[in-house]
Amino acid sequence: MPATVAVSGALAQRPRRGGHAWVFVTWLLGLRRLGFGIVFVDRLEEGWIGRTVEGSPQARWLADVMARFGLQGDWALLHDEGRRTLGLARDELAERLDDAALLVNVMGYLGDGDLRARPRKRVYLDVDPGWPQMWSALGLHDGLAGHHAHVTVGANVGRAGCAVPTCGIDWIATPPPVLLDEWSAAAPAPGGDGAFTSVATWRGPNEPLDWSGERHGVRAHAMRPLARLPRESGGAFRLALDIDAADAADRALLQDGGWQLDDPLDAAGDPDAYRAYVQGSGAELMVAKDLYVRARTGWFSDRSAAYLASGRPVLAQDTGFAPAPDGGGLLAFSDLGGARAGVAELRRDPAGHAAAARALAEQRFDSDRVLGDLLDRLEVAA
């Protein structure tokens, strides 16, 4: 029998967020590709959603995503403080976890002590670098404890020049994986406008943090200075943006600057729609959260990895990530002028940058390579 890897994270809480679903689907299918048995563990409480968990849109969303990717029978949704489950029964889940060589606990989401202790090795996976470390250092988060190793997608955490505290932990950095066979380098759809696009939240669930004498903000703080980029560059710029009604002034600022704002629930409301939105683009303009930039985390987006795999070049705000070796397919910018120059360069040679984008995804983000390397470092074998 193959070894099992359990993955735990918050999928049910975010229904109709196709890109968020791909984060977990990628890890689960990527691990299965490497020969592991897999199980996904989520949790949801009535008080979080204001209704019973059974029959809720959140529970249906989780079940639908799992079924869409052939993962039915491989998931459990804990609720009622873990006393009840949907999907796998608790005793079935416990048996699966007893057989697990590894738990990948995304942002420490699985807090049930009994279940979390069952896999032979437990790994905390940080996909939002800066926040859990600063929370922990400020005494606001204790989820880092109880794990044998700690992994982050912040390539610079623990390195000179990165402001993220290590909390005394030797962080293992990994790029975000992408399933190359799920993100083929398809030709743009006929009649497309070659738009620069992205899918993003304006603020997201995390508040800005004061750390080391600086305010570390969210995406809104990084994007406001780029509001006029479409007007100054010309051409189409679209953003599937999750932005609250209370941010009407910011919405107007972006629209006045030439951005077309798409409803993310319509444009990317399930994994297939999200993929179609990415692959219907000419390129991505990736604006990072202010914390990622200010703290020089080296963060690189799983979404941008999917753009690259689709043969869509990426113009990404510089967080300290490693540049493309030859400058093709992936360009970094630090300010409005740099973004304008990057747009012009990608338009100068779209075919060349498209080919370079796919090649870079194959070299740097292929799930077989990324997850295989990580499992080797964690000394976990199928």
C-alpha positions as CSV (number, residue, x, y, z in Angstrom):
1,M,0.0,0.0,0.0
2,P,1.3,3.5,-0.8
3,A,2.0,5.9,2.0
4,T,-0.7,8.5,2.7
5,V,-0.3,12.2,2.9
6,A,-3.0,14.3,4.6
7,V,-3.6,17.9,3.7
8,S,-5.6,20.2,5.9
9,G,-6.8,23.7,5.1
10,A,-9.7,26.1,4.8
11,L,-11.5,25.3,1.5
12,A,-15.2,25.2,2.5
13,Q,-15.1,28.7,4.1
14,R,-14.5,30.2,0.7
15,P,-17.2,29.0,-1.7
16,R,-17.0,30.1,-5.4
17,R,-13.4,31.1,-5.2
18,G,-12.0,29.0,-8.0
19,G,-8.4,30.1,-7.5
20,H,-8.4,29.3,-3.8
21,A,-9.7,25.8,-4.6
22,W,-6.8,25.2,-7.0
23,V,-4.3,25.7,-4.1
24,F,-5.6,22.6,-2.4
25,V,-6.4,20.6,-5.5
26,T,-2.8,21.1,-6.8
27,W,-1.3,19.7,-3.6
28,L,-3.7,16.8,-3.5
29,L,-3.4,15.8,-7.2
30,G,0.3,16.5,-7.2
31,L,0.9,14.2,-4.3
32,R,-1.3,11.5,-5.9
33,R,0.8,11.8,-9.1
34,L,3.9,11.0,-7.0
35,G,2.3,7.8,-5.8
36,F,0.8,8.8,-2.4
37,G,-2.6,8.1,-1.1
38,I,-4.3,11.3,0.0
39,V,-6.9,12.7,2.3
40,F,-8.1,16.3,2.8
41,V,-9.3,17.6,6.1
42,D,-11.3,20.8,6.5
43,R,-13.4,22.3,9.3
44,L,-16.4,24.6,9.6
45,E,-18.6,25.7,12.4
46,E,-22.2,26.8,12.5
47,G,-21.2,30.0,14.3
48,W,-18.8,30.9,11.5
49,I,-21.5,30.8,8.8
50,G,-24.7,31.6,10.7
51,R,-26.5,28.3,9.8
52,T,-26.1,24.6,10.1
53,V,-23.2,23.1,8.3
54,E,-25.1,20.2,6.8
55,G,-26.6,21.4,3.5
56,S,-24.8,24.7,3.6
57,P,-23.4,26.3,0.4
58,Q,-20.0,25.9,2.0
59,A,-20.3,22.2,2.5
60,R,-21.8,21.7,-1.0
61,W,-18.9,23.7,-2.4
62,L,-16.3,21.4,-0.8
63,A,-18.1,18.3,-1.9
64,D,-18.4,19.6,-5.5
65,V,-14.7,20.5,-5.7
66,M,-13.7,17.2,-4.4
67,A,-16.0,15.3,-6.8
68,R,-14.9,17.5,-9.8
69,F,-11.3,16.2,-9.4
70,G,-12.0,12.6,-8.5
71,L,-11.4,13.1,-4.8
72,Q,-14.8,11.9,-3.5
73,G,-14.1,9.5,-0.7
74,D,-10.9,11.3,0.2
75,W,-12.1,14.2,2.4
76,A,-13.7,15.0,5.7
77,L,-15.3,18.2,7.0
78,L,-15.1,18.5,10.7
79,H,-17.9,20.5,12.5
80,D,-19.6,20.7,15.9
81,E,-16.0,21.1,17.4
82,G,-14.9,18.0,15.5
83,R,-17.6,15.8,17.1
84,R,-19.3,15.3,13.7
85,T,-18.1,15.2,10.1
86,L,-19.3,15.2,6.6
87,G,-17.5,13.1,4.0
88,L,-15.4,10.5,5.9
89,A,-16.7,9.6,9.3
90,R,-14.4,10.6,12.2
91,D,-13.3,7.0,12.9
92,E,-12.6,6.5,9.2
93,L,-10.6,9.7,9.1
94,A,-8.7,8.7,12.2
95,E,-7.7,5.4,10.6
96,R,-6.5,7.2,7.4
97,L,-4.5,9.6,9.6
98,D,-3.0,6.7,11.6
99,D,-1.6,5.4,8.3
100,A,-0.4,8.8,7.1
101,A,3.3,9.4,6.7
102,L,2.8,13.2,6.6
103,L,0.3,15.9,7.5
104,V,0.6,19.1,5.5
105,N,-1.2,21.5,7.8
106,V,-1.9,24.6,5.7
107,M,-1.6,27.7,8.0
108,G,-2.0,25.3,11.0
109,Y,-5.7,24.9,10.2
110,L,-6.1,21.5,11.7
111,G,-6.1,22.2,15.4
112,D,-7.8,19.1,16.6
113,G,-5.1,17.6,18.9
114,D,-6.2,14.0,18.6
115,L,-6.4,14.0,14.8
116,R,-3.3,16.2,14.3
117,A,-1.1,13.9,16.4
118,R,-1.9,10.7,14.3
119,P,0.3,11.2,11.2
120,R,4.0,10.2,11.7
121,K,5.2,13.7,10.7
122,R,3.4,17.0,10.8
123,V,4.4,20.0,8.7
124,Y,3.1,23.6,9.0
125,L,2.7,25.0,5.5
126,D,2.7,28.8,5.3
127,V,1.1,30.2,2.2
128,D,0.8,33.8,3.4
129,P,4.4,34.6,4.4
130,G,4.8,37.3,7.0
131,W,1.4,37.1,8.7
132,P,1.8,33.9,10.8
133,Q,5.4,34.7,11.8
134,M,4.5,38.3,12.8
135,W,1.4,37.1,14.6
136,S,3.4,34.6,16.5
137,A,6.1,37.1,17.4
138,L,3.4,39.5,18.6
139,G,1.7,36.8,20.7
140,L,-1.4,36.6,18.4
141,H,-0.9,33.1,16.9
142,D,0.1,29.8,18.4
143,G,-0.5,27.6,15.4
144,L,3.2,27.1,14.6
145,A,3.6,24.8,17.6
146,G,3.1,21.0,17.4
147,H,4.8,20.5,14.0
148,H,8.0,18.7,13.1
149,A,8.9,21.1,10.3
150,H,7.8,24.4,8.9
151,V,7.5,25.1,5.2
152,T,6.9,28.5,3.5
153,V,6.3,29.8,0.0
154,G,8.3,32.9,1.1
155,A,11.6,32.2,-0.6
156,N,13.5,34.7,1.5
157,V,12.2,33.9,5.0
158,G,15.2,33.4,7.2
159,R,17.6,35.2,4.8
160,A,19.3,38.5,5.1
161,G,17.2,41.4,3.9
162,C,13.9,39.8,4.8
163,A,12.0,41.5,7.6
164,V,9.9,38.4,8.5
165,P,10.8,37.1,11.9
166,T,11.7,33.4,12.0
167,C,10.4,32.8,15.5
168,G,13.4,30.6,16.1
169,I,12.3,28.2,13.3
170,D,14.4,26.9,10.4
171,W,11.9,27.6,7.6
172,I,12.0,25.4,4.5
173,A,11.2,27.4,1.4
174,T,9.3,25.9,-1.5
175,P,7.9,27.4,-4.7
176,P,4.2,27.0,-5.3
177,P,3.6,23.9,-7.4
178,V,1.5,23.8,-10.6
179,L,0.0,20.8,-12.4
180,L,1.4,21.2,-15.8
181,D,-1.1,18.8,-17.4
182,E,-4.0,20.8,-16.0
183,W,-2.6,24.1,-17.2
184,S,-1.6,23.5,-20.8
185,A,-0.1,26.3,-22.9
186,A,-3.2,26.7,-25.0
187,A,-3.5,29.3,-27.8
188,P,-5.5,32.4,-26.9
189,A,-9.1,32.2,-27.7
190,P,-10.0,33.8,-31.1
191,G,-11.2,37.3,-30.7
192,G,-9.4,37.9,-27.4
193,D,-8.2,41.3,-26.5
194,G,-4.8,40.2,-25.2
195,A,-5.6,41.9,-21.9
196,F,-3.4,42.0,-18.8
197,T,-5.5,40.4,-16.1
198,S,-5.4,39.0,-12.6
199,V,-7.7,37.6,-9.9
200,A,-7.3,39.2,-6.5
201,T,-8.9,40.4,-3.3
202,W,-8.6,44.1,-2.5
203,R,-8.1,43.6,1.3
204,G,-8.6,39.9,2.2
205,P,-9.1,38.5,5.7
206,N,-5.9,39.8,7.3
207,E,-5.5,43.3,8.8
208,P,-2.3,45.3,8.2
209,L,0.4,44.7,10.8
210,D,2.8,47.0,12.6
211,W,6.2,45.4,12.7
212,S,9.7,46.7,13.3
213,G,8.6,50.3,13.1
214,E,6.7,49.9,9.8
215,R,3.1,49.3,8.8
216,H,2.8,46.2,6.6
217,G,-0.4,46.5,4.5
218,V,-2.6,44.5,2.1
219,R,-3.0,44.5,-1.6
220,A,-5.1,47.8,-1.6
221,H,-2.0,49.6,-0.3
222,A,0.2,48.2,-3.1
223,M,-2.3,48.8,-5.9
224,R,-3.4,52.3,-5.4
225,P,-0.2,53.7,-6.8
226,L,-0.8,51.7,-10.0
227,A,-4.3,52.9,-10.5
228,R,-3.4,54.9,-13.7
229,L,-1.4,52.2,-15.3
230,P,-4.0,51.3,-18.0
231,R,-4.5,55.0,-19.0
232,E,-0.8,55.5,-19.3
233,S,-0.1,52.2,-21.1
234,G,-3.1,51.8,-23.3
235,G,-4.8,48.5,-24.2
236,A,-7.0,46.3,-22.1
237,F,-6.5,45.7,-18.3
238,R,-9.1,43.5,-16.5
239,L,-9.2,42.5,-12.9
240,A,-11.5,40.0,-11.3
241,L,-11.5,41.8,-8.0
242,D,-13.1,40.9,-4.7
243,I,-13.7,44.4,-3.3
244,D,-16.2,45.4,-0.7
245,A,-19.0,48.0,-1.3
246,A,-17.4,50.1,1.5
247,D,-14.4,50.6,-0.8
248,A,-16.4,52.5,-3.4
249,A,-13.8,55.3,-3.6
250,D,-11.1,52.7,-4.5
251,R,-13.3,51.1,-7.1
252,A,-13.9,54.5,-8.7
253,L,-10.1,55.2,-8.6
254,L,-9.3,52.0,-10.5
255,Q,-12.1,52.5,-13.0
256,D,-11.1,56.1,-13.6
257,G,-7.6,54.8,-14.2
258,G,-8.8,52.4,-17.0
259,W,-9.2,49.1,-15.2
260,Q,-12.2,46.9,-16.2
261,L,-13.3,45.3,-12.9
262,D,-15.0,41.9,-13.4
263,D,-17.1,40.1,-10.7
264,P,-14.8,37.3,-9.4
265,L,-17.8,35.1,-8.6
266,D,-18.8,35.2,-12.3
267,A,-15.4,35.3,-13.9
268,A,-13.6,32.8,-11.6
269,G,-16.4,31.3,-9.5
270,D,-15.3,27.6,-9.9
271,P,-12.0,26.0,-10.9
272,D,-12.9,25.7,-14.6
273,A,-14.0,29.3,-14.9
274,Y,-10.9,30.4,-13.1
275,R,-8.7,28.5,-15.5
276,A,-10.6,29.9,-18.5
277,Y,-10.2,33.4,-17.2
278,V,-6.4,32.9,-16.8
279,Q,-6.0,31.3,-20.2
280,G,-8.2,33.9,-21.9
281,S,-5.7,36.5,-21.0
282,G,-2.7,37.9,-22.8
283,A,-0.6,38.2,-19.7
284,E,-0.9,38.7,-15.9
285,L,-0.2,41.9,-14.0
286,M,0.5,40.6,-10.5
287,V,0.2,43.1,-7.7
288,A,1.3,41.6,-4.4
289,K,0.2,42.4,-0.9
290,D,2.1,45.3,0.6
291,L,3.5,43.1,3.4
292,Y,5.1,40.7,0.8
293,V,6.8,43.6,-0.9
294,R,7.8,45.7,2.1
295,A,9.2,42.7,4.0
296,R,11.0,41.3,0.9
297,T,9.5,37.9,1.5
298,G,10.3,36.4,-1.9
299,W,6.6,35.4,-2.2
300,F,5.5,34.3,-5.7
301,S,1.8,33.6,-6.5
302,D,0.4,30.1,-7.2
303,R,-1.9,32.0,-9.6
304,S,1.1,33.5,-11.4
305,A,2.6,30.0,-11.7
306,A,-0.6,28.9,-13.4
307,Y,-0.4,31.9,-15.9
308,L,3.2,30.9,-16.7
309,A,2.2,27.2,-17.2
310,S,-0.6,28.4,-19.6
311,G,2.0,30.3,-21.7
312,R,0.9,33.6,-20.4
313,P,3.8,35.8,-19.3
314,V,3.7,37.5,-15.9
315,L,4.6,41.1,-15.0
316,A,4.9,40.8,-11.2
317,Q,5.5,43.3,-8.4
318,D,8.9,42.6,-7.0
319,T,8.8,40.9,-3.6
320,G,12.4,39.7,-3.9
321,F,11.6,36.5,-5.8
322,A,14.2,35.1,-8.2
323,P,13.9,36.6,-11.6
324,A,13.7,34.6,-14.8
325,P,17.3,33.6,-15.8
326,D,17.1,35.3,-19.2
327,G,14.4,37.9,-18.5
328,G,11.8,36.1,-20.6
329,G,8.3,35.3,-19.6
330,L,8.5,36.8,-16.1
331,L,9.3,40.4,-15.5
332,A,9.4,42.3,-12.2
333,F,8.5,45.9,-11.4
334,S,8.8,48.1,-8.4
335,D,6.8,51.2,-9.3
336,L,4.5,52.7,-11.9
337,G,7.3,53.5,-14.3
338,G,8.7,50.0,-14.1
339,A,5.2,48.6,-14.7
340,R,4.8,50.7,-17.8
341,A,8.2,49.5,-19.1
342,G,7.2,45.9,-18.4
343,V,3.9,46.2,-20.2
344,A,5.8,47.7,-23.2
345,E,8.3,44.8,-23.2
346,L,5.7,42.1,-23.1
347,R,3.9,43.7,-26.0
348,R,7.1,44.0,-28.0
349,D,7.5,40.2,-28.2
350,P,4.4,38.4,-27.1
351,A,5.2,35.0,-28.7
352,G,8.7,34.9,-27.3
353,H,7.6,35.8,-23.8
354,A,4.7,33.2,-24.0
355,A,7.2,30.4,-24.9
356,A,9.5,31.5,-22.2
357,A,6.7,31.6,-19.7
358,R,5.8,28.0,-20.3
359,A,9.5,26.9,-20.2
360,L,9.9,28.7,-16.8
361,A,6.9,26.9,-15.4
362,E,8.3,23.6,-16.4
363,Q,11.7,24.4,-14.9
364,R,10.6,26.0,-11.6
365,F,7.0,25.2,-10.7
366,D,6.3,21.7,-12.1
367,S,4.5,19.9,-9.2
368,D,6.4,16.7,-9.8
369,R,9.7,18.5,-9.2
370,V,8.5,20.9,-6.5
371,L,6.7,18.4,-4.4
372,G,9.3,15.7,-5.0
373,D,12.1,18.0,-3.8
374,L,10.1,19.0,-0.8
375,L,9.3,15.5,0.2
376,D,13.0,14.5,-0.2
377,R,13.9,17.3,2.2
378,L,11.2,16.1,4.7
379,E,12.4,12.5,4.3
380,V,9.0,11.2,3.3
381,A,8.7,8.5,0.7
382,A,5.7,7.0,-1.1
